Amino acid sequence: MRSPQELVETLYLDNWPRRRRLLYLALAWIAGNAEYLLILGAGPLQAQAFMTLLGAGIALLFAYIFGAVWDDNNKRASLPPSPPNGPGPC
């Protein structure tokens, strides 16, 4: 049986800082391109590209949040059940 410290490390010490860094880089790239399109001028093609970048940014955020929840739930499912904290049945 694993120690409580190993269980905590299984849950929390992960590659999430790397994932967040990649998310921030991707969002910065999307924001930079969107800003360039706004500065470039308004035209039908620029408006369509801006909306596409906006949709990509939103999809990226939702995928990140969904992936984090999914990953954490999978980790919790692999942990052994914890003993009850309260008093037993009378």
Residue frames relative to the residue before (quaternion, step in Angstrom):
aa qw qx qy qz dx dy dz
M 1.0000 0.0000 0.0000 0.0000 0.00 0.00 0.00
R 0.4415 -0.7080 0.4894 0.2538 3.54 -1.00 0.86
S 0.5258 -0.6297 0.4735 0.3208 3.51 -1.18 0.62
P 0.6465 -0.5183 0.3702 0.4199 3.62 -1.19 0.35
Q 0.6185 0.5458 -0.3512 0.4430 3.59 1.05 -0.68
E 0.6481 0.5055 -0.3188 0.4720 3.60 0.99 -0.77
L 0.6377 0.5194 -0.3307 0.4627 3.58 1.05 -0.72
V 0.6389 0.5084 -0.3229 0.4786 3.59 1.01 -0.77
E 0.6515 0.5050 -0.3190 0.4678 3.59 0.95 -0.82
T 0.6154 0.5458 -0.3453 0.4519 3.57 1.06 -0.71
L 0.7119 0.4599 -0.2596 0.4628 3.56 0.98 -0.83
Y 0.8483 0.2797 -0.0866 0.4411 3.54 0.70 -1.09
L 0.6965 0.4107 -0.2943 0.5095 3.63 0.97 -0.58
D 0.2097 0.7913 -0.5137 0.2568 3.48 -0.04 1.35
N 0.6227 -0.5349 0.4074 0.4002 3.54 -1.24 -0.30
W 0.2793 0.7942 -0.5001 0.2030 3.59 1.14 0.51
P 0.6109 0.5298 -0.3933 0.4375 3.67 0.90 -0.55
R 0.6464 0.5065 -0.3194 0.4728 3.58 1.01 -0.72
R 0.6441 0.5154 -0.3192 0.4666 3.56 1.01 -0.80
R 0.6503 0.5085 -0.3176 0.4665 3.59 0.98 -0.83
R 0.6342 0.5287 -0.3326 0.4557 3.58 0.97 -0.82
L 0.6555 0.4986 -0.3067 0.4771 3.58 0.95 -0.82
L 0.6317 0.5182 -0.3310 0.4721 3.58 1.02 -0.76
Y 0.6651 0.5016 -0.3090 0.4589 3.59 0.88 -0.90
L 0.6429 0.5130 -0.3254 0.4665 3.60 0.99 -0.77
A 0.6687 0.4944 -0.3039 0.4648 3.58 0.91 -0.87
L 0.6645 0.4893 -0.3087 0.4729 3.59 0.97 -0.82
A 0.6286 0.5215 -0.3375 0.4679 3.59 1.05 -0.70
W 0.6379 0.5177 -0.3251 0.4683 3.59 1.01 -0.78
I 0.6557 0.4993 -0.3074 0.4757 3.57 0.94 -0.88
A 0.6684 0.4950 -0.3063 0.4630 3.60 0.91 -0.90
G 0.6374 0.5292 -0.3281 0.4538 3.60 1.00 -0.74
N 0.6722 0.4763 -0.2986 0.4817 3.56 0.94 -0.83
A 0.6384 0.5163 -0.3342 0.4628 3.59 1.01 -0.75
E 0.6423 0.5121 -0.3237 0.4695 3.58 0.99 -0.80
Y 0.6268 0.5300 -0.3346 0.4629 3.58 0.98 -0.78
L 0.6615 0.4985 -0.3110 0.4660 3.58 0.97 -0.82
L 0.6422 0.5139 -0.3301 0.4633 3.58 1.04 -0.70
I 0.6697 0.4834 -0.2959 0.4799 3.58 1.01 -0.78
L 0.6146 0.5932 -0.3371 0.3960 3.57 1.05 -0.82
G 0.5963 -0.5610 0.3757 0.4343 3.58 0.95 -0.73
A 0.5153 -0.6474 0.4769 0.2964 3.49 -1.29 0.36
G 0.2101 0.7252 -0.6322 0.1738 3.50 -0.84 1.04
P 0.6635 -0.5225 0.3317 0.4205 3.58 -1.13 0.33
L 0.6660 0.4954 -0.3109 0.4631 3.58 0.98 -0.75
Q 0.6510 0.5027 -0.3147 0.4738 3.59 1.00 -0.78
A 0.6375 0.5216 -0.3284 0.4622 3.58 1.01 -0.78
Q 0.6590 0.4965 -0.3090 0.4730 3.58 0.98 -0.81
A 0.6540 0.4984 -0.3153 0.4737 3.60 0.96 -0.80
F 0.6289 0.5303 -0.3354 0.4590 3.60 1.02 -0.77
M 0.6730 0.4846 -0.2994 0.4718 3.59 0.89 -0.89
T 0.6196 0.5300 -0.3407 0.4681 3.59 1.08 -0.66
L 0.6604 0.4921 -0.3065 0.4773 3.59 0.95 -0.84
L 0.6296 0.5274 -0.3288 0.4662 3.57 1.02 -0.78
G 0.6625 0.4960 -0.2958 0.4770 3.58 0.95 -0.85
A 0.6421 0.5143 -0.3279 0.4645 3.58 1.01 -0.75
G 0.6434 0.5197 -0.3230 0.4601 3.59 1.00 -0.77
I 0.6644 0.4890 -0.3009 0.4785 3.57 0.93 -0.88
A 0.6511 0.5070 -0.3194 0.4659 3.59 0.94 -0.83
L 0.6358 0.5304 -0.3248 0.4570 3.58 1.02 -0.77
L 0.6571 0.5016 -0.3088 0.4704 3.59 0.94 -0.83
F 0.6807 0.4781 -0.2992 0.4674 3.58 0.87 -0.90
A 0.6372 0.5147 -0.3330 0.4671 3.60 1.00 -0.71
Y 0.6308 0.5272 -0.3298 0.4641 3.58 1.03 -0.75
I 0.6782 0.4806 -0.2954 0.4710 3.58 0.86 -0.95
F 0.6632 0.4931 -0.3082 0.4712 3.60 0.89 -0.90
G 0.6624 0.5066 -0.3111 0.4559 3.59 0.94 -0.80
A 0.6363 0.5224 -0.3318 0.4606 3.58 1.03 -0.73
V 0.6627 0.4906 -0.3074 0.4750 3.57 0.91 -0.87
W 0.6509 0.5208 -0.3128 0.4552 3.57 0.92 -0.91
D 0.6770 0.4969 -0.2940 0.4565 3.58 0.86 -0.94
D 0.6760 0.4875 -0.2986 0.4650 3.59 0.90 -0.88
N 0.6443 0.5052 -0.3315 0.4688 3.60 0.99 -0.72
N 0.6381 0.5128 -0.3321 0.4685 3.60 1.00 -0.70
K 0.6425 0.5104 -0.3265 0.4691 3.58 1.02 -0.74
R 0.6621 0.5009 -0.3141 0.4604 3.58 0.93 -0.85
A 0.6335 0.5406 -0.3351 0.4405 3.59 1.03 -0.71
S 0.6873 0.4820 -0.2907 0.4591 3.59 1.11 -0.59
L 0.5597 0.5995 -0.3951 0.4138 3.60 1.25 -0.15
P 0.5183 -0.6167 0.4726 0.3574 3.58 -1.11 0.54
P 0.5793 -0.5909 0.4092 0.3845 3.60 -1.08 0.57
S 0.4135 -0.7031 0.5183 0.2568 3.56 -1.05 0.76
P 0.5293 -0.6168 0.4588 0.3589 3.60 -1.10 0.58
P 0.5766 -0.5891 0.4218 0.3776 3.60 -1.12 0.53
N 0.4258 -0.7278 0.4865 0.2286 3.57 -1.04 0.79
G 0.6963 0.4903 -0.2765 0.4453 3.58 1.01 -0.71
P 0.6745 -0.4641 0.3587 0.4483 3.57 -1.27 -0.01
G 0.5664 -0.6161 0.4393 0.3265 3.52 -1.15 0.59
P 0.6923 -0.4503 0.3348 0.4536 3.58 -1.28 0.06
C 0.4543 -0.7048 0.4841 0.2500 3.56 -1.07 0.77
